[in-house]
Amino acid sequence: MPTLELNGEQFHYHADDFSDPWRSAQSVLLHHSAGGNLHRWRPWVPTLARRHPTLRFDMRGHAGTTSNSDSPFVITELAADIARVMDALAVEKTHLVGASAGGIVSLQFAHDFPDRLHSLTLVASTPRLAQMGADMDASGWGDTLRTEGTRAWLLSDTDKRFGPDTPREVIDWYADEGAKTDATQVLALQACLLAADLAPLLPQITVPTLILAARHDPITPLEAQQLMAQMMPSATLEVFDGVGHNMKVEIPETLAQRTLNFIETVRA
């Protein structure tokens, strides 16, 4: 398992590159969601890595990456972790793709490290995790995590996380991967992100941005993603039907290709 020692922690990462060696290529970095890990991006890699060096890593405290359990999660430090991974792998600038909680952290990174981005893509994300849809009751998340663990939490409201046509084996795989992260780490991350409001930062994030949203997503509702599109100077919003919050694993080839097209347009 490839790891990087960064700021006293071991970060699990993967780097894939099947681009033409004679062609100049900019890197892409993929940042996963709460309770996820770098394998959530697995179906995206063939599309992206054929054209660009593609990096992904387990967020602090998730799956193969360690965390000091005595220290609370801080969103600016989570964003700085992206910079640390880039530094360790000698990546000066990247096209950053963040999903859900990874998108929230990516927004902070875009604000704090604007010179290190070519573009930003946000998948089912939000500037305010605390503002969920009216049909979403997250009050029991903490109890489920504490008493039953991460897998049970991810399965507790799959109707809110997935579209109606998602195969059961996809949902089970998603939950099994989540079980690799201890519930205490998910709780710490949630506490950090539920307290964050990045809306005031949005007008200052000027990097070209693609926002990919599900029309029906009570966790990161469409209204929140429309807000980002309105407040960010260089943002474009695209909305997908028939999928849920975890659209990243429901229609990975579609979203990876759309992201690649966006990246290629930014390059041009």
VOPAGU-2260 file (C-alpha; in pm, 1 decimal, decimal comma):
REM VOPAGU-2260
SITE   aa  ch    i         X         Y         Z
SITE  MET   A    0       0,0       0,0       0,0
SITE  PRO   A    1     171,0     323,5    -111,6
SITE  THR   A    2     187,4     582,6     165,2
SITE  LEU   A    3     327,4     929,3     227,6
SITE  GLU   A    4     443,8    1051,1     569,2
SITE  LEU   A    5     302,3    1400,6     600,5
SITE  ASN   A    6     290,5    1617,6     910,2
SITE  GLY   A    7     322,0    1315,1    1136,2
SITE  GLU   A    8      54,0    1107,7     960,8
SITE  GLN   A    9      63,9     823,8     707,2
SITE  PHE   A   10    -143,9     906,7     398,0
SITE  HIS   A   11    -254,1     622,3     171,2
SITE  TYR   A   12    -255,9     728,8    -194,3
SITE  HIS   A   13    -272,9     596,3    -549,1
SITE  ALA   A   14    -121,9     753,7    -860,9
SITE  ASP   A   15    -232,1     633,0   -1205,6
SITE  ASP   A   16     -99,6     763,3   -1536,3
SITE  PHE   A   17    -173,8     609,6   -1875,3
SITE  SER   A   18    -141,8     931,8   -2072,6
SITE  ASP   A   19      70,3     950,8   -2386,7
SITE  PRO   A   20     430,2    1015,2   -2277,2
SITE  TRP   A   21     491,5    1255,0   -2564,8
SITE  ARG   A   22     194,7    1474,5   -2468,8
SITE  SER   A   23     202,4    1742,9   -2199,6
SITE  ALA   A   24     -54,2    1651,1   -1934,2
SITE  GLN   A   25    -179,2    1828,9   -1624,5
SITE  SER   A   26    -262,9    1624,1   -1316,2
SITE  VAL   A   27    -607,2    1552,8   -1171,0
SITE  LEU   A   28    -660,5    1500,1    -797,2
SITE  LEU   A   29    -972,5    1323,7    -665,6
SITE  HIS   A   30   -1099,1    1390,0    -311,3
SITE  HIS   A   31   -1357,9    1151,7    -162,4
SITE  SER   A   32   -1653,1    1196,9      71,8
SITE  ALA   A   33   -1709,5    1133,2     444,3
SITE  GLY   A   34   -1682,0     765,3     527,9
SITE  GLY   A   35   -1528,4     702,3     187,3
SITE  ASN   A   36   -1182,2     629,5      56,4
SITE  LEU   A   37    -981,6     647,8    -263,1
SITE  HIS   A   38   -1148,9     333,1    -401,8
SITE  ARG   A   39   -1476,6     522,6    -440,1
SITE  TRP   A   40   -1310,4     684,6    -743,4
SITE  ARG   A   41   -1203,3     353,5    -898,5
SITE  PRO   A   42   -1450,3     364,8   -1194,9
SITE  TRP   A   43   -1339,6     720,3   -1278,9
SITE  VAL   A   44    -974,0     633,1   -1317,6
SITE  PRO   A   45    -973,8     469,0   -1664,6
SITE  THR   A   46   -1136,4     774,8   -1823,0
SITE  LEU   A   47    -921,7    1035,1   -1649,2
SITE  ALA   A   48    -585,5     856,6   -1626,3
SITE  ARG   A   49    -578,3     784,6   -1999,2
SITE  ARG   A   50    -535,4    1158,4   -2053,6
SITE  HIS   A   51    -399,1    1292,8   -1723,1
SITE  PRO   A   52    -191,3    1170,3   -1428,6
SITE  THR   A   53    -462,3    1096,2   -1172,3
SITE  LEU   A   54    -402,4    1112,1    -797,0
SITE  ARG   A   55    -630,2    1008,0    -512,1
SITE  PHE   A   56    -574,7     964,0    -141,6
SITE  ASP   A   57    -759,7     860,7     172,6
SITE  MET   A   58    -861,4    1163,8     371,7
SITE  ARG   A   59    -718,5    1209,6     719,9
SITE  GLY   A   60    -856,4     937,9     950,8
SITE  HIS   A   61   -1018,3     744,8     666,6
SITE  ALA   A   62    -939,1     385,4     562,8
SITE  GLY   A   63    -561,7     368,1     506,5
SITE  THR   A   64    -472,4     717,2     634,3
SITE  THR   A   65    -399,8     775,9    1001,6
SITE  SER   A   66    -521,8    1056,2    1225,9
SITE  ASN   A   67    -435,0    1179,5    1572,0
SITE  SER   A   68    -759,7    1097,8    1749,6
SITE  ASP   A   69    -686,5    1357,8    2018,1
SITE  SER   A   70    -703,4    1642,0    1765,8
SITE  PRO   A   71   -1033,2    1769,4    1620,4
SITE  PHE   A   72   -1075,0    1802,0    1247,0
SITE  VAL   A   73   -1015,3    2155,6    1118,6
SITE  ILE   A   74   -1130,7    2239,5     768,2
SITE  THR   A   75    -829,8    2456,8     687,8
SITE  GLU   A   76    -602,3    2168,5     787,8
SITE  LEU   A   77    -801,9    1924,1     576,0
SITE  ALA   A   78    -751,0    2161,1     284,3
SITE  ALA   A   79    -382,7    2188,3     367,8
SITE  ASP   A   80    -360,3    1808,0     351,0
SITE  ILE   A   81    -431,2    1835,6     -21,9
SITE  ALA   A   82    -138,6    2074,6     -57,6
SITE  ARG   A   83      82,3    1841,0     145,2
SITE  VAL   A   84       0,6    1547,2     -80,7
SITE  MET   A   85      70,4    1760,4    -387,0
SITE  ASP   A   86     403,2    1875,3    -244,1
SITE  ALA   A   87     509,0    1520,7    -161,8
SITE  LEU   A   88     429,6    1406,8    -516,8
SITE  ALA   A   89     588,8    1715,5    -678,9
SITE  VAL   A   90     258,9    1843,2    -821,2
SITE  GLU   A   91     260,9    2221,0    -851,7
SITE  LYS   A   92     -95,5    2263,9    -984,2
SITE  THR   A   93    -387,2    2031,0   -1038,9
SITE  HIS   A   94    -744,7    1992,6   -1155,6
SITE  LEU   A   95    -920,2    1918,0    -825,3
SITE  VAL   A   96   -1236,3    1703,9    -813,3
SITE  GLY   A   97   -1419,3    1678,7    -480,7
SITE  ALA   A   98   -1733,5    1484,7    -392,9
SITE  SER   A   99   -1973,8    1568,8    -108,9
SITE  ALA   A  100   -1757,4    1632,9     200,6
SITE  GLY   A  101   -1452,8    1616,0     -24,8
SITE  GLY   A  102   -1608,6    1896,3    -225,0
SITE  ILE   A  103   -1649,6    2109,3      86,1
SITE  VAL   A  104   -1281,8    2061,7     166,3
SITE  SER   A  105   -1199,2    2133,5    -198,2
SITE  LEU   A  106   -1387,0    2464,1    -176,8
SITE  GLN   A  107   -1170,6    2561,3     120,2
SITE  PHE   A  108    -860,0    2456,3     -73,4
SITE  ALA   A  109    -966,4    2666,6    -373,0
SITE  HIS   A  110    -993,3    2966,9    -142,6
SITE  ASP   A  111    -670,4    2904,8      49,6
SITE  PHE   A  112    -450,3    2784,6    -238,8
SITE  PRO   A  113    -588,0    2945,8    -556,1
SITE  ASP   A  114    -252,6    2944,3    -732,7
SITE  ARG   A  115    -237,3    2565,4    -712,4
SITE  LEU   A  116    -549,0    2497,8    -918,1
SITE  HIS   A  117    -617,0    2475,4   -1288,5
SITE  SER   A  118    -984,4    2398,7   -1224,8
SITE  LEU   A  119   -1231,2    2275,4    -965,4
SITE  THR   A  120   -1507,6    2017,8   -1010,3
SITE  LEU   A  121   -1764,4    1965,9    -734,1
SITE  VAL   A  122   -1983,1    1653,9    -727,2
SITE  ALA   A  123   -2293,6    1662,4    -503,8
SITE  SER   A  124   -2136,8    1919,1    -274,6
SITE  THR   A  125   -2244,6    2227,2     -80,4
SITE  PRO   A  126   -2100,4    2532,1      96,1
SITE  ARG   A  127   -2321,4    2459,5     401,5
SITE  LEU   A  128   -2360,0    2096,0     503,7
SITE  ALA   A  129   -2586,1    2203,6     791,2
SITE  GLN   A  130   -2848,4    2324,8     541,6
SITE  MET   A  131   -2989,8    1996,9     413,9
SITE  GLY   A  132   -3316,9    1946,0     231,2
SITE  ALA   A  133   -3651,7    1959,0     409,5
SITE  ASP   A  134   -3700,3    1581,9     374,5
SITE  MET   A  135   -3361,8    1502,1     527,0
SITE  ASP   A  136   -3338,9    1437,9     902,0
SITE  ALA   A  137   -2974,4    1390,5     997,3
SITE  SER   A  138   -3037,8    1416,0    1371,7
SITE  GLY   A  139   -2989,9    1043,0    1416,7
SITE  TRP   A  140   -2660,7    1017,6    1227,3
SITE  GLY   A  141   -2449,1    1054,1    1539,5
SITE  ASP   A  142   -2640,5     790,6    1736,2
SITE  THR   A  143   -2617,0     540,7    1450,8
SITE  LEU   A  144   -2245,4     599,1    1409,5
SITE  ARG   A  145   -2175,5     566,6    1781,3
SITE  THR   A  146   -2386,8     255,9    1839,6
SITE  GLU   A  147   -2372,8      66,7    1509,0
SITE  GLY   A  148   -2070,3     194,8    1315,9
SITE  THR   A  149   -1996,4     347,4     977,6
SITE  ARG   A  150   -2144,8      70,0     763,2
SITE  ALA   A  151   -2480,3      86,4     938,1
SITE  TRP   A  152   -2482,4     466,6     912,3
SITE  LEU   A  153   -2426,5     452,4     537,0
SITE  LEU   A  154   -2707,7     198,7     499,3
SITE  SER   A  155   -2950,9     379,6     729,5
SITE  ASP   A  156   -3087,8     613,2     462,9
SITE  THR   A  157   -2990,3     467,9     126,9
SITE  ASP   A  158   -3311,0     605,7     -26,7
SITE  LYS   A  159   -3165,0     953,2      37,0
SITE  ARG   A  160   -2819,0     862,7     -92,0
SITE  PHE   A  161   -2899,7     670,6    -411,2
SITE  GLY   A  162   -3135,2     691,6    -704,1
SITE  PRO   A  163   -3416,6     434,4    -732,3
SITE  ASP   A  164   -3243,2     225,7    -998,9
SITE  THR   A  165   -2912,4     170,2    -816,8
SITE  PRO   A  166   -2820,9    -202,8    -807,4
SITE  ARG   A  167   -2809,7    -353,5    -460,3
SITE  GLU   A  168   -2454,0    -474,6    -510,9
SITE  VAL   A  169   -2340,1    -114,1    -563,0
SITE  ILE   A  170   -2499,6      -8,1    -235,0
SITE  ASP   A  171   -2346,5    -302,5     -48,2
SITE  TRP   A  172   -2000,2    -231,2    -191,7
SITE  TYR   A  173   -2034,7     133,7     -95,8
SITE  ALA   A  174   -2120,8      36,4     263,0
SITE  ASP   A  175   -1844,9    -224,9     284,7
SITE  GLU   A  176   -1587,2      33,6     178,3
SITE  GLY   A  177   -1723,4     273,3     438,2
SITE  ALA   A  178   -1668,1      13,1     707,8
SITE  LYS   A  179   -1292,9      59,5     659,1
SITE  THR   A  180   -1321,0     393,6     842,2
SITE  ASP   A  181   -1385,9     403,9    1215,8
SITE  ALA   A  182   -1706,0     579,9    1316,3
SITE  THR   A  183   -1518,3     811,1    1553,6
SITE  GLN   A  184   -1335,5     962,6    1256,6
SITE  VAL   A  185   -1657,7    1012,3    1061,8
SITE  LEU   A  186   -1813,5    1180,2    1364,5
SITE  ALA   A  187   -1514,2    1412,7    1396,6
SITE  LEU   A  188   -1530,1    1506,0    1030,2
SITE  GLN   A  189   -1904,7    1564,6    1045,9
SITE  ALA   A  190   -1867,3    1793,1    1346,8
SITE  CYS   A  191   -1611,0    1996,7    1156,8
SITE  LEU   A  192   -1812,4    2027,5     835,9
SITE  LEU   A  193   -2152,7    2084,5     998,1
SITE  ALA   A  194   -2001,6    2387,1    1173,7
SITE  ALA   A  195   -1857,9    2531,4     851,6
SITE  ASP   A  196   -2024,4    2792,0     632,9
SITE  LEU   A  197   -1818,8    2855,7     320,6
SITE  ALA   A  198   -2079,8    3069,7     144,5
SITE  PRO   A  199   -1894,3    3395,3     228,4
SITE  LEU   A  200   -1587,8    3257,3      48,0
SITE  LEU   A  201   -1765,2    3174,0    -277,0
SITE  PRO   A  202   -1725,0    3512,8    -453,6
SITE  GLN   A  203   -1349,3    3492,2    -392,5
SITE  ILE   A  204   -1314,3    3151,6    -563,4
SITE  THR   A  205   -1249,4    3252,2    -923,4
SITE  VAL   A  206   -1098,2    2932,0   -1064,4
SITE  PRO   A  207   -1301,3    2771,1   -1348,1
SITE  THR   A  208   -1551,3    2547,1   -1168,7
SITE  LEU   A  209   -1788,2    2272,1   -1281,1
SITE  ILE   A  210   -2070,3    2182,0   -1041,3
SITE  LEU   A  211   -2233,8    1843,2   -1097,8
SITE  ALA   A  212   -2560,7    1803,7    -906,7
SITE  ALA   A  213   -2842,4    1553,1    -868,4
SITE  ARG   A  214   -3186,0    1707,4    -906,8
SITE  HIS   A  215   -3312,1    1516,9    -602,4
SITE  ASP   A  216   -3046,4    1518,0    -330,4
SITE  PRO   A  217   -3162,3    1594,0      24,4
SITE  ILE   A  218   -2809,8    1579,3     169,5
SITE  THR   A  219   -2662,8    1847,1     -57,9
SITE  PRO   A  220   -2980,5    1991,3    -210,5
SITE  LEU   A  221   -2993,0    2144,7    -553,3
SITE  GLU   A  222   -3062,5    2486,1    -399,0
SITE  ALA   A  223   -2721,3    2482,2    -230,7
SITE  GLN   A  224   -2548,9    2398,5    -556,6
SITE  GLN   A  225   -2743,3    2666,6    -739,8
SITE  LEU   A  226   -2617,5    2909,1    -475,6
SITE  MET   A  227   -2258,6    2811,7    -557,2
SITE  ALA   A  228   -2320,7    2858,7    -928,7
SITE  GLN   A  229   -2463,6    3204,9    -865,0
SITE  MET   A  230   -2196,5    3325,3    -622,5
SITE  MET   A  231   -1880,3    3180,9    -781,9
SITE  PRO   A  232   -1760,4    3403,8   -1068,6
SITE  SER   A  233   -1653,5    3120,8   -1304,3
SITE  ALA   A  234   -1890,4    2836,3   -1215,4
SITE  THR   A  235   -2113,8    2624,0   -1437,2
SITE  LEU   A  236   -2389,9    2400,8   -1300,1
SITE  GLU   A  237   -2510,5    2077,0   -1460,9
SITE  VAL   A  238   -2801,8    1879,8   -1316,1
SITE  PHE   A  239   -2863,8    1506,2   -1353,0
SITE  ASP   A  240   -3193,2    1322,4   -1314,9
SITE  GLY   A  241   -3257,8     973,5   -1182,4
SITE  VAL   A  242   -2959,4     966,5    -947,0
SITE  GLY   A  243   -2904,8    1055,4    -581,9
SITE  HIS   A  244   -2640,1    1205,8    -360,2
SITE  ASN   A  245   -2397,2     925,9    -444,6
SITE  MET   A  246   -2416,7     993,9    -816,3
SITE  LYS   A  247   -2038,3     955,4    -824,5
SITE  VAL   A  248   -2076,5     577,8    -789,8
SITE  GLU   A  249   -2409,7     552,9    -973,1
SITE  ILE   A  250   -2300,7     701,1   -1306,0
SITE  PRO   A  251   -1919,4     714,0   -1279,1
SITE  GLU   A  252   -1839,6     687,4   -1650,2
SITE  THR   A  253   -2081,4     968,1   -1737,8
SITE  LEU   A  254   -1946,7    1203,9   -1472,1
SITE  ALA   A  255   -1582,9    1117,2   -1537,5
SITE  GLN   A  256   -1625,2    1188,4   -1907,3
SITE  ARG   A  257   -1802,7    1517,6   -1836,9
SITE  THR   A  258   -1524,1    1613,0   -1595,7
SITE  LEU   A  259   -1261,0    1521,0   -1854,4
SITE  ASN   A  260   -1434,8    1732,8   -2118,6
SITE  PHE   A  261   -1439,2    2026,4   -1876,8
SITE  ILE   A  262   -1070,2    1982,8   -1794,2
SITE  GLU   A  263    -980,1    1969,1   -2162,1
SITE  THR   A  264   -1180,3    2287,3   -2224,5
SITE  VAL   A  265    -998,8    2465,2   -1940,7
SITE  ARG   A  266    -664,2    2351,1   -2083,6
SITE  ALA   A  267    -755,9    2483,0   -2426,7
